[in-house]
């Protein structure tokens, strides 16, 4: 991608992310947006969205070899975890003292801009067998499809078909997979692979697989987690390439 000044674009992103608007100042101060500091009580939604934006900014910083900015925004991208409650399995609102807002009902909309705690999944793509946990990463996590076969049709005439062999109410676990006829061990798809067209076959069973997709290299989200010697480049130079 070209035609603009990467450094100026990045500075604009940083400036926007550090504005004191829509409770973003509270987000940076507390590590989340407290619902008692938000007149509209949309703290969870704002926290999750700001954290995702910060992750995207961190990836640009990494491309530009801005290590300090990368580390800062990667730290901020984890702020959503401050609103995750392991006891309930939901993200939920907190007050400015760090207490969970009570009462909590995941079906109610307090703390959320649209919907409630249950909607933070991606239904449509999930129904065909994969979903973008993080759209900016270009990776789609594979899951249990609702349809035995689905086809995506692209404007260039290419098609990408997903088959779920043996799919039933009981057989909802992927045992193995093939992509364009070759064994596929990764638990995710890349956006670029989907756009090429082709065929993904998922072999379903009634028990989780002990071998498919379990290796670290077969899991999604590995890019952007570390800053290697090669990736450091020459420091704060902004000479990264997109």
C-alpha positions in Angstrom: 0.0 0.0 0.0 1.4 3.4 -0.9 0.5 6.9 -2.0 0.7 8.5 1.5 3.2 9.3 4.2 3.3 6.4 6.6 4.8 8.4 9.4 2.2 11.2 9.2 -0.6 8.6 9.0 0.8 6.9 12.1 1.1 10.2 14.0 -2.6 10.9 13.1 -3.6 7.5 14.5 -1.7 8.2 17.7 -3.2 11.6 18.1 -6.7 10.3 17.6 -6.1 7.4 20.0 -5.0 9.9 22.7 -7.8 12.4 22.5 -10.0 12.9 25.5 -13.3 12.1 23.9 -16.1 9.6 24.5 -14.5 8.6 27.9 -11.2 7.6 26.2 -9.4 9.6 29.0 -11.0 7.2 31.5 -10.0 4.2 29.4 -6.3 5.3 29.6 -6.5 6.2 33.3 -8.3 3.1 34.6 -7.4 0.6 31.9 -11.1 0.4 31.1 -14.1 2.7 30.8 -15.9 2.6 34.2 -19.7 2.6 33.8 -20.1 5.2 36.5 -17.9 7.6 34.5 -19.9 7.1 31.3 -23.1 9.1 31.2 -24.5 6.5 28.7 -23.3 3.5 30.6 -21.5 2.0 27.5 -18.2 1.2 29.3 -17.8 -2.4 28.1 -18.4 -1.6 24.4 -16.0 1.4 24.5 -13.3 -0.5 26.3 -13.4 -3.4 23.8 -13.5 -1.2 20.8 -10.7 1.1 22.1 -8.5 -2.0 22.9 -9.1 -3.3 19.4 -8.1 0.0 17.9 -5.0 0.1 20.0 -4.0 -3.4 18.7 -4.3 -2.1 15.1 -2.2 0.9 15.9 0.4 -1.4 17.4 0.7 -3.4 14.2 1.3 -0.2 12.2 4.0 0.8 14.8 5.6 -2.6 14.3 5.7 -2.2 10.6 7.3 1.1 11.0 9.9 -0.2 13.5 8.6 2.0 16.3 9.3 -0.4 19.1 8.2 2.0 21.9 4.9 2.8 20.4 4.4 -0.9 19.5 4.9 -2.0 23.1 2.7 0.8 24.5 -0.3 0.1 22.2 0.1 -3.6 22.6 -0.2 -3.1 26.4 -3.3 -1.0 25.9 -4.8 -3.5 23.6 -5.1 -5.9 26.5 -7.2 -3.5 28.6 -10.4 -5.4 27.6 -9.2 -8.2 29.9 -9.8 -5.9 32.9 -13.6 -6.3 32.2 -13.5 -10.1 31.6 -15.0 -12.0 34.5 -13.7 -15.6 34.6 -16.4 -16.6 37.0 -19.1 -15.8 34.5 -17.2 -16.1 31.2 -18.4 -12.7 30.1 -17.0 -9.2 29.7 -19.1 -7.0 32.0 -19.1 -3.5 33.4 -17.1 -2.2 36.4 -17.2 1.0 38.3 -14.3 3.4 38.9 -13.4 1.6 42.1 -12.8 -1.7 40.2 -16.0 -3.3 41.4 -18.3 -5.3 39.2 -21.5 -3.5 38.6 -24.5 -5.3 40.1 -26.8 -6.8 39.4 -25.4 -8.4 36.2 -27.5 -10.1 33.6 -25.7 -11.0 30.3 -29.0 -10.6 28.5 -29.3 -6.9 29.5 -27.7 -4.0 27.6 -26.2 -2.1 30.5 -22.6 -1.5 29.7 -23.1 -2.1 26.0 -23.7 0.1 23.0 -25.5 -2.6 20.9 -26.9 -5.8 22.3 -25.5 -7.3 25.4 -22.7 -9.6 26.8 -24.0 -12.5 24.7 -23.5 -10.8 21.3 -19.7 -10.6 21.3 -19.5 -13.5 18.8 -19.7 -13.4 15.0 -22.7 -15.5 14.0 -22.9 -15.3 10.3 -19.4 -16.5 9.5 -19.5 -18.9 12.4 -22.4 -20.6 10.8 -20.2 -21.6 7.8 -17.3 -22.7 9.8 -15.0 -19.8 10.6 -15.0 -16.3 12.1 -12.7 -13.3 12.5 -11.9 -13.0 16.1 -9.6 -10.2 15.1 -10.5 -8.8 11.6 -7.3 -6.8 11.3 -5.1 -9.9 11.7 -6.4 -11.5 8.4 -7.0 -14.7 10.2 -10.2 -16.7 10.6 -10.5 -19.2 13.4 -12.1 -22.5 12.3 -15.1 -23.8 14.2 -18.1 -26.0 13.9 -20.3 -25.0 11.0 -24.1 -25.2 11.0 -24.2 -26.2 7.3 -22.7 -29.3 5.7 -21.7 -27.2 2.7 -21.3 -23.5 2.1 -19.9 -21.6 -0.8 -18.5 -18.0 -1.0 -18.7 -16.4 -4.4 -16.3 -13.6 -5.3 -16.5 -10.8 -7.8 -13.6 -12.2 -9.8 -15.5 -15.4 -10.4 -13.6 -17.5 -7.9 -15.3 -19.6 -5.3 -14.4 -20.9 -1.8 -16.4 -23.9 -0.6 -16.5 -25.4 2.9 -17.6 -29.0 3.3 -18.3 -30.5 6.8 -18.1 -34.2 6.3 -20.2 -36.2 8.8 -21.7 -33.1 10.4 -24.6 -33.8 12.8 -25.9 -32.7 16.1 -23.4 -35.0 17.8 -20.5 -34.7 15.4 -19.5 -31.1 15.9 -15.7 -31.4 16.5 -13.1 -31.1 13.7 -10.9 -34.2 13.6 -8.8 -33.2 10.6 -9.0 -30.9 7.6 -7.8 -30.6 4.0 -7.3 -27.4 2.0 -7.4 -27.9 -1.8 -6.9 -31.6 -1.3 -3.8 -31.3 1.0 -3.7 -32.0 4.7 -4.3 -28.8 6.7 -3.3 -28.8 10.3 -3.8 -25.1 11.2 -6.9 -24.2 13.3 -7.3 -21.0 11.3 -7.6 -19.7 7.7 -5.8 -16.7 6.2 -7.9 -14.2 4.3 -5.5 -14.4 1.4 -6.1 -18.2 1.1 -9.8 -17.7 1.0 -9.6 -15.1 -1.8 -7.6 -17.5 -3.9 -10.6 -19.7 -4.1 -10.6 -23.4 -3.4 -12.1 -26.0 -1.1 -11.8 -26.6 2.6 -13.0 -30.0 3.9 -13.6 -30.5 7.6 -13.9 -34.0 9.0 -16.3 -34.0 11.9 -16.7 -36.3 14.9 -18.4 -36.5 18.3 -15.2 -36.0 20.3 -12.6 -33.2 20.2 -9.4 -34.1 18.4 -6.3 -34.6 20.5 -4.0 -33.9 17.5 -5.5 -31.4 15.0 -4.7 -27.8 15.5 -3.0 -28.2 18.9 0.6 -27.3 18.0 1.6 -23.7 18.8 2.4 -23.0 15.1 -1.1 -24.2 14.1 -2.8 -21.7 16.4 -3.9 -18.2 15.3 -2.7 -14.9 16.6 1.0 -15.6 16.8 2.0 -12.7 14.6 2.5 -9.4 16.4 3.1 -11.0 19.8 6.9 -10.6 19.9 9.5 -8.2 18.6 12.3 -10.1 17.1 15.8 -8.9 16.4 15.0 -8.7 12.7 11.8 -6.8 13.4 13.5 -4.1 15.6 15.2 -2.7 12.5 17.0 0.6 13.3 14.8 1.9 16.1 12.5 4.9 15.8 13.1 5.3 12.0 9.7 4.8 10.4 11.3 2.9 7.6 9.1 -0.2 7.9 7.4 -1.5 4.8 3.8 -2.3 4.2 
